[in-house]
């Protein structure tokens, strides 16, 4: 009897473990442009075998082109990338199982907000692209938004073509009161400090003229940031030395034999800080770098085709097991299994999604 009970228990345990593994999944939200068939923010799921579930509409929203969580993922924030008399907006939602409950809306401080970042205090910074400025407001745990608290306008001309300011993204650093804002039009990285509900400029860093800094990621171990430059298809390594951010290195995102037009969009880093990924719109690929020399060196090890056109945004699952790309012009999401040892990617599945521009995993 003892042996039978033991065997039965082991079989039950194994079946339970197998069922648990099979049921594992990676839920995500999808931000879109709503100029055509899309209606707003969608909820999706990537299964443990790398296949997609069907997308479902989670909330009707106008051009929710960038999404972010707040307050331990109880609140979801979305920009509304519009120009209504020189102003865009931001919406807040309470996350309620498979759907989103809209709570509030507030002006962003400028036209066409395309990015936002929030710290643990609920302070939200927004990058307004055609407005050329950065806005500040707060969100509470119930999703309620303050009025616009402050905005700082980017000014001056550095570009050889006299381009206007185009704030493309803004990112809190580790101390949560400092943030780096990237201006694609002025080829500048601005360093801001947030104090007493005000945005104060503390420093700035001139990038290569015509580079078009767009997005960045921070290294998980070292005081470094990696800026992906849209217009000249490069990644620039920034290091914080003696309290100031400085340029340490710049590398191409494209293979040497590519002669066409291409524009970078997004950039991600593995949680262990060993591999960096950036998207090429035109070459339609992800470049994969191995990171060396304590974060300073980037060695391209592969260029992975994204099975679509115009990879606007991509994201890694929390465990780093998968990477999903949003191909804006071919209206598809593509999933890859990621090898943690080599950093390389292997295609697993594809899903139709209208005008996909932002993926946010739970």
Secondary structure as UniProt FT lines:
FT   HELIX           2..23
FT   STRAND          25..32
FT   STRAND          40..47
FT   TURN            48..49
FT   STRAND          56..60
FT   STRAND          67..70
FT   TURN            71..74
FT   STRAND          75..84
FT   TURN            85..86
FT   STRAND          87..96
FT   TURN            97..98
FT   STRAND          99..107
FT   STRAND          113..118
FT   TURN            120..121
FT   STRAND          123..128
FT   TURN            129..132
FT   STRAND          133..139
FT   TURN            141..142
FT   STRAND          150..153
FT   TURN            160..161
FT   STRAND          167..172
FT   TURN            174..175
FT   STRAND          178..183
FT   TURN            184..187
FT   STRAND          188..195
FT   TURN            196..197
FT   STRAND          198..206
FT   TURN            209..210
FT   STRAND          213..218
FT   STRAND          224..229
FT   TURN            230..233
FT   STRAND          234..241
FT   TURN            242..243
FT   STRAND          244..252
FT   TURN            256..257
FT   STRAND          263..269
FT   TURN            271..272
FT   STRAND          275..281
FT   TURN            282..284
FT   STRAND          285..292
FT   TURN            293..296
FT   STRAND          297..305
FT   STRAND          311..316
FT   TURN            318..319
FT   STRAND          322..327
FT   TURN            328..331
FT   STRAND          332..338
FT   TURN            340..342
FT   STRAND          345..352
FT   TURN            354..355
FT   STRAND          356..361
//
